[in-house]
Amino acid sequence: MMFSGFMVFRAGVVLVLMCSFYKSAEDSLPELSPQQYFSTLQPGKASLAYFYQVGSLSNSVFLEELKEAIRPLQDYGISVSKVDRSLC
């Protein structure tokens, strides 16, 4: 009896971990090279790109807000990505 309760608890913990990993992966801001970004553009589809340069100071407040907006923007069909402009 005790063993089956432990298995249910263990399955619940695994489910919570999987859900939190899925959410963090889904809401993360993909980092692309300029070539990757331009190759993913689709005619007629909106896209929002944040161009950054490695080593430069970034606006952390803007990035946090952008990360929060990823899911709502994707719900409207807008792709969001972060593009490393130092690779240009």
C-alpha positions in Angstrom: 0.0 0.0 0.0 2.8 2.4 0.9 4.6 1.6 -2.3 1.7 2.6 -4.6 1.3 6.0 -2.7 5.0 6.6 -3.3 4.7 5.8 -7.0 1.8 8.3 -7.3 3.8 11.0 -5.5 6.8 10.3 -7.7 4.7 10.5 -10.9 3.3 13.8 -9.7 6.8 15.2 -9.1 7.9 14.1 -12.5 4.8 15.8 -14.1 5.4 19.1 -12.3 9.1 19.1 -13.4 8.1 18.3 -17.0 5.5 21.1 -17.1 7.9 23.6 -15.7 10.6 22.6 -18.2 8.1 22.8 -21.0 6.9 26.3 -19.9 10.5 27.6 -19.6 11.5 26.2 -23.0 8.3 27.6 -24.6 8.6 31.0 -23.1 12.4 31.4 -23.7 13.7 33.9 -26.2 15.4 32.0 -29.0 18.8 33.3 -29.9 19.6 33.2 -33.6 22.3 34.2 -35.9 21.3 36.8 -38.6 21.3 34.0 -41.2 19.1 31.8 -39.1 16.7 34.7 -38.4 16.4 35.7 -42.1 16.0 32.1 -43.2 13.0 31.7 -40.8 11.1 34.7 -42.0 7.8 33.9 -43.8 6.0 36.2 -46.2 2.9 37.7 -44.6 3.8 36.6 -41.1 4.8 39.2 -38.4 8.0 38.8 -36.6 9.7 40.7 -33.7 13.5 40.6 -33.4 15.7 42.1 -30.8 19.1 42.7 -32.2 21.9 42.6 -29.7 25.7 42.6 -29.7 27.7 40.3 -27.5 29.7 42.2 -24.9 27.5 45.3 -25.0 25.3 46.4 -22.0 21.7 45.3 -22.6 18.5 46.7 -21.3 17.6 43.9 -18.8 14.2 45.5 -18.1 13.3 45.4 -21.8 14.4 41.8 -22.1 12.4 40.7 -19.1 9.3 42.4 -20.5 10.0 40.9 -23.9 10.2 37.4 -22.3 6.9 38.0 -20.6 5.3 39.0 -23.9 6.5 36.0 -25.9 3.4 33.8 -25.3 0.8 36.5 -26.0 2.7 37.5 -29.1 2.9 33.9 -30.3 -0.9 33.6 -29.7 -1.4 36.3 -32.3 1.0 34.5 -34.7 4.0 36.8 -34.1 7.3 35.1 -33.9 9.8 36.5 -31.4 13.6 36.0 -31.4 16.9 37.5 -30.2 19.4 38.0 -33.0 23.2 38.4 -32.4 24.2 41.2 -34.7 27.9 40.8 -33.9 27.8 37.8 -36.4 26.8 40.1 -39.3 
